[in-house]
Amino acid sequence: MKIAFVGKGGSGKTTLAALFSRYAAEHGRYVLAIDADINQHLASAIGMSEAEAASLPPMGLEIDRLKAYLSGNNPRIDSISSMIKTTPPGRGSRLLTPGASNPVFDHFVRRIGDIDLMAVGPFDEEDIGTRCYHSKTGSVELLLNHLIDDEQSCVVVDMTAGADAFASGLFTRFDLTVLVVEPTTRSLGVYDQYRSYARDHHVTIRVMANKLEDADDADFVRDRVGQDLISGVSRSSFIKAMERGKTLPFGDLESANKMALQLLLATVDRQRKDWDQYYRDATLFHRRNAESWANAATGRDLANQIDPGFSMPEAVEATLRKRSLSEAA
């Protein structure tokens, strides 16, 4: 399952993404956590030292490495310069499975405890003042377009703040979007934005409340979001220590907050994949990007990268079967 954590800046989405990653790993799930926020804090929230976090290879600055591997021998991609963030897989493309050994994961992934971690990385000097951060998060969209995850894997993405994800098709790449809100009107305004922008797309949005102090806080959020609310996390000494860079044993997390994470994992488990729809959304946004800027930028009609003979469900079945045979051997 692919899970995005979004919310207003300061709402605690990175904290919730880290807590959920640790909880899912504690309960036997394979977890791939991806820091796609311009403020790179997920690694330290999970438990990496500052030096280890700073050494994470930046996907956003090395996107050509992704393209070179994922393009495989797909005849519709004539060069990596013509491959953009929305390019969908086709016959000949290389597909990834979480936890596998391949040149992409071998280079970009670092292990912290039971969690695999990747990061988009920061701006470089040449980007400052000339590009927006979406030029970096395109690496995540490209990766997720080619990532075949199963229902026992958790691919957790800490997204940029606010509704910035709607600047690309990245917001459609998830089985569940978890919107983290504080019990404030401004924070809940981001929820309203997300619901409005996602209304005409196949996006499942649920809410986790954060920084709850009493029942009134929980009621304030519930009155606004109704059945979209999964649960809430209360302020606690464990989370305070975590936000100050101290990693405590997960068993020390308060029981009420563990229950909130249990409800979140149960919500993730209830989601069902629709690989046909997933691929249709990918091709929809690829066409939009091709027409709006990429055809002019590359001098090609990039809609031709869409392979009409490619079946995503068949590719998924073949990829997972190949993985099972490999594991059995």
C-alpha positions as CSV (number, residue, x, y, z in Angstrom):
1,M,0.0,0.0,0.0
2,K,1.1,3.5,-0.8
3,I,0.3,6.1,1.9
4,A,0.8,9.8,1.7
5,F,1.0,12.1,4.8
6,V,-0.1,15.6,4.0
7,G,-1.2,18.7,6.0
8,K,-0.5,22.3,6.8
9,G,3.0,23.2,7.6
10,G,3.6,22.5,11.3
11,S,0.6,20.2,11.7
12,G,2.9,17.3,12.5
13,K,2.6,15.2,9.3
14,T,6.3,14.2,9.5
15,T,5.8,13.1,13.1
16,L,2.7,11.0,12.1
17,A,4.5,9.6,9.1
18,A,7.5,8.6,11.3
19,L,5.2,7.1,14.0
20,F,3.2,5.1,11.5
21,S,6.4,3.9,9.8
22,R,7.7,2.6,13.1
23,Y,4.4,1.1,14.2
24,A,3.9,-0.7,10.9
25,A,7.5,-2.1,11.0
26,E,6.9,-3.2,14.6
27,H,3.9,-5.2,13.4
28,G,5.8,-7.1,10.7
29,R,5.2,-4.9,7.7
30,Y,7.9,-4.1,5.2
31,V,8.2,-0.3,5.3
32,L,9.7,2.0,2.7
33,A,9.6,5.6,3.9
34,I,10.2,8.4,1.4
35,D,10.9,12.0,2.5
36,A,9.4,14.2,-0.2
37,D,9.2,17.3,1.8
38,I,11.4,20.4,1.1
39,N,12.1,20.4,4.9
40,Q,14.0,17.1,5.2
41,H,13.1,15.8,8.7
42,L,11.6,12.3,8.2
43,A,15.0,10.6,8.6
44,S,15.7,12.1,12.0
45,A,12.1,11.6,13.1
46,I,12.5,7.9,12.5
47,G,15.8,7.8,14.3
48,M,18.7,8.6,12.0
49,S,21.5,10.8,13.2
50,E,21.9,14.1,11.5
51,A,25.1,12.9,9.8
52,E,23.3,9.8,8.5
53,A,20.4,11.8,7.3
54,A,22.7,14.2,5.5
55,S,24.3,11.4,3.6
56,L,21.1,10.1,2.0
57,P,21.5,10.1,-1.8
58,P,19.2,12.8,-3.2
59,M,16.7,11.3,-5.6
60,G,15.7,14.7,-6.9
61,L,19.3,15.6,-7.9
62,E,19.9,12.2,-9.4
63,I,16.7,11.6,-11.3
64,D,18.6,10.5,-14.4
65,R,19.8,7.5,-12.5
66,L,16.1,6.5,-11.9
67,K,15.3,7.1,-15.6
68,A,18.2,5.1,-16.9
69,Y,17.1,2.0,-14.9
70,L,13.3,2.3,-15.1
71,S,13.3,2.9,-18.9
72,G,14.8,-0.5,-19.5
73,N,14.4,-1.5,-23.1
74,N,11.0,0.2,-23.6
75,P,11.1,1.2,-27.3
76,R,8.8,4.2,-26.7
77,I,11.5,5.9,-24.7
78,D,14.2,6.9,-27.1
79,S,16.4,8.7,-24.5
80,I,16.3,9.5,-20.8
81,S,16.1,13.2,-21.7
82,S,12.7,12.5,-23.1
83,M,11.5,10.7,-20.0
84,I,9.6,13.0,-17.6
85,K,8.2,12.7,-14.1
86,T,4.9,11.4,-15.4
87,T,6.2,8.8,-18.0
88,P,4.2,5.6,-17.4
89,P,5.6,2.1,-17.7
90,G,5.2,0.2,-20.9
91,R,6.4,-3.1,-22.3
92,G,10.1,-3.2,-21.7
93,S,10.1,-0.9,-18.7
94,R,11.6,-2.1,-15.4
95,L,9.2,-2.4,-12.5
96,L,10.4,-2.3,-8.9
97,T,9.1,-4.2,-5.9
98,P,9.6,-2.9,-2.3
99,G,12.5,-4.5,-0.5
100,A,14.1,-6.0,-3.7
101,S,17.7,-5.6,-4.6
102,N,18.1,-3.5,-7.8
103,P,20.4,-0.6,-8.8
104,V,17.8,2.0,-7.7
105,F,17.2,0.7,-4.2
106,D,20.8,-0.4,-3.8
107,H,21.9,3.2,-4.4
108,F,19.2,5.3,-2.8
109,V,17.9,3.3,0.1
110,R,19.4,3.4,3.6
111,R,18.2,1.2,6.5
112,I,17.3,2.5,9.9
113,G,16.1,-0.2,12.3
114,D,13.4,-2.2,10.4
115,I,12.7,0.7,7.9
116,D,14.1,1.4,4.5
117,L,14.4,5.1,3.8
118,M,14.8,7.3,0.7
119,A,14.9,11.1,0.3
120,V,14.2,13.5,-2.5
121,G,16.9,15.7,-1.1
122,P,17.4,19.5,-1.0
123,F,17.8,22.1,-3.6
124,D,21.3,22.5,-5.1
125,E,22.9,25.9,-5.7
126,E,21.9,26.1,-9.3
127,D,18.2,25.5,-8.5
128,I,17.8,28.4,-6.0
129,G,15.8,31.1,-7.5
130,T,15.2,29.2,-10.8
131,R,13.1,26.1,-10.0
132,C,10.3,25.0,-7.7
133,Y,10.6,22.0,-5.5
134,H,8.2,20.0,-7.8
135,S,11.2,19.5,-10.1
136,K,12.6,17.4,-7.3
137,T,9.4,15.6,-6.2
138,G,9.0,14.4,-9.8
139,S,11.5,11.7,-8.9
140,V,8.9,10.3,-6.4
141,E,6.2,10.4,-9.0
142,L,8.3,8.6,-11.5
143,L,9.4,6.0,-8.9
144,L,5.8,5.3,-7.8
145,N,4.6,4.9,-11.4
146,H,7.0,2.0,-11.6
147,L,6.6,0.6,-8.1
148,I,4.6,-2.6,-7.7
149,D,3.8,-2.9,-4.0
150,D,1.6,-5.5,-2.4
151,E,-1.0,-5.2,0.4
152,Q,1.5,-6.2,3.1
153,S,4.0,-3.5,2.2
154,C,3.8,0.1,3.4
155,V,5.3,2.8,1.2
156,V,5.0,5.9,3.3
157,V,5.6,9.3,1.7
158,D,6.0,12.4,3.8
159,M,4.7,15.1,1.3
160,T,5.3,18.8,1.0
161,A,3.1,21.0,3.1
162,G,-0.3,22.3,2.1
163,A,-1.9,21.4,-1.2
164,D,1.3,21.6,-3.2
165,A,0.9,18.0,-4.4
166,F,-1.8,19.1,-6.8
167,A,0.8,20.8,-8.9
168,S,1.4,17.4,-10.5
169,G,-0.2,14.0,-10.7
170,L,1.6,12.8,-7.6
171,F,-1.5,13.2,-5.5
172,T,-3.1,10.2,-7.4
173,R,-0.3,7.8,-6.7
174,F,-1.5,6.7,-3.3
175,D,-3.9,4.1,-2.0
176,L,-4.6,6.3,1.0
177,T,-3.9,10.0,1.7
178,V,-3.7,10.8,5.4
179,L,-4.4,14.4,6.1
180,V,-2.9,15.4,9.4
181,V,-4.7,18.3,11.1
182,E,-4.4,20.2,14.3
183,P,-7.6,21.3,16.0
184,T,-7.5,24.8,14.4
185,T,-9.5,26.4,11.7
186,R,-6.5,27.1,9.6
187,S,-5.3,23.5,9.7
188,L,-8.7,22.3,8.8
189,G,-8.8,24.7,5.9
190,V,-6.1,22.5,4.2
191,Y,-8.5,19.6,4.6
192,D,-11.2,21.6,2.8
193,Q,-8.7,22.4,0.0
194,Y,-7.7,18.8,-0.4
195,R,-11.2,17.6,-0.6
196,S,-12.1,20.2,-3.1
197,Y,-9.1,19.6,-5.4
198,A,-9.4,15.8,-5.2
199,R,-13.2,15.6,-5.7
200,D,-13.0,14.6,-9.4
201,H,-10.2,12.2,-9.0
202,H,-9.8,8.7,-7.5
203,V,-8.2,9.8,-4.2
204,T,-9.1,8.3,-0.8
205,I,-8.6,10.9,1.9
206,R,-8.8,10.2,5.6
207,V,-7.9,12.4,8.6
208,M,-5.6,11.9,11.6
209,A,-5.9,14.6,14.2
210,N,-2.7,15.7,16.0
211,K,-1.8,17.7,19.1
212,L,-5.0,16.9,20.9
213,E,-5.2,18.1,24.5
214,D,-8.7,17.2,25.5
215,A,-12.1,15.9,24.3
216,D,-13.1,19.3,23.0
217,D,-10.2,19.2,20.5
218,A,-11.3,15.8,19.2
219,D,-14.9,17.0,18.9
220,F,-13.8,20.2,17.0
221,V,-12.1,18.1,14.4
222,R,-14.8,15.4,14.2
223,D,-17.5,18.1,13.7
224,R,-15.6,19.4,10.7
225,V,-14.5,16.2,9.0
226,G,-17.1,13.7,10.1
227,Q,-16.5,10.1,9.0
228,D,-13.2,11.0,7.4
229,L,-11.6,11.1,10.9
230,I,-9.7,7.9,11.7
231,S,-8.4,8.8,15.1
232,G,-6.3,11.4,17.0
233,V,-2.9,11.6,18.6
234,S,-2.4,13.4,21.9
235,R,0.5,15.5,23.0
236,S,2.8,13.3,25.0
237,S,6.3,13.1,26.5
238,F,7.2,10.4,23.9
239,I,6.3,12.7,21.0
240,K,8.0,15.7,22.6
241,A,11.2,13.7,23.0
242,M,10.9,12.5,19.4
243,E,10.5,16.1,18.1
244,R,13.6,17.1,20.0
245,G,15.7,14.5,18.2
246,K,15.6,11.7,20.9
247,T,14.6,8.2,19.8
248,L,12.9,6.3,22.5
249,P,12.0,2.6,22.4
250,F,8.7,2.3,20.6
251,G,7.2,0.3,23.5
252,D,7.3,3.6,25.5
253,L,4.7,5.2,23.3
254,E,1.5,5.8,25.3
255,S,-1.2,3.2,24.8
256,A,-3.8,5.7,23.6
257,N,-1.5,6.9,20.8
258,K,-0.7,3.3,19.9
259,M,-4.4,2.6,19.6
260,A,-4.6,5.6,17.2
261,L,-1.9,4.1,15.0
262,Q,-3.6,0.7,15.2
263,L,-6.7,2.3,13.8
264,L,-4.7,3.9,11.1
265,L,-3.0,0.6,10.0
266,A,-6.5,-1.0,10.0
267,T,-7.7,1.7,7.7
268,V,-4.7,1.1,5.4
269,D,-5.5,-2.6,5.4
270,R,-9.1,-2.0,4.2
271,Q,-8.0,-0.2,1.1
272,R,-8.1,-2.2,-2.1
273,K,-5.9,-1.6,-5.2
274,D,-7.3,-0.9,-8.6
275,W,-4.3,-1.2,-10.9
276,D,-6.3,-0.4,-14.0
277,Q,-7.4,2.9,-12.5
278,Y,-3.9,3.5,-11.2
279,Y,-2.6,3.3,-14.8
280,R,-5.4,5.3,-16.3
281,D,-4.6,8.2,-13.8
282,A,-0.9,7.9,-14.7
283,T,-1.6,8.3,-18.4
284,L,-4.1,11.1,-17.9
285,F,-1.6,13.3,-16.1
286,H,1.2,12.2,-18.5
287,R,-0.9,13.6,-21.4
288,R,-1.6,16.8,-19.5
289,N,2.1,17.4,-18.8
290,A,3.0,16.5,-22.4
291,E,0.5,19.0,-23.8
292,S,1.2,21.8,-21.2
293,W,5.0,21.9,-21.3
294,A,6.9,18.7,-22.0
295,N,6.3,18.4,-25.7
296,A,7.7,21.9,-26.2
297,A,10.6,21.3,-23.9
298,T,11.6,18.0,-25.5
299,G,10.6,18.6,-29.1
300,R,8.6,15.3,-29.1
301,D,5.1,14.2,-28.8
302,L,5.4,12.5,-25.4
303,A,1.9,11.1,-25.6
304,N,3.5,8.4,-27.8
305,Q,5.3,7.1,-24.6
306,I,1.9,5.6,-23.6
307,D,1.9,2.0,-24.7
308,P,-1.6,0.9,-25.8
309,G,-0.5,-2.8,-25.5
310,F,0.6,-2.5,-21.9
311,S,-1.7,-4.0,-19.2
312,M,-0.8,-2.8,-15.7
313,P,-2.7,-5.7,-13.9
314,E,-0.9,-8.2,-16.1
315,A,2.5,-6.6,-15.4
316,V,1.7,-6.5,-11.6
317,E,0.8,-10.2,-11.7
318,A,3.9,-11.2,-13.6
319,T,6.1,-9.0,-11.4
320,L,4.8,-10.4,-8.1
321,R,4.9,-14.0,-9.4
322,K,8.5,-13.5,-10.4
323,R,9.3,-12.2,-6.9
324,S,7.5,-15.1,-5.3
325,L,9.5,-17.6,-7.4
326,S,12.7,-15.8,-6.6
327,E,11.9,-15.9,-2.8
328,A,11.0,-19.6,-3.0
329,A,14.3,-20.4,-4.6
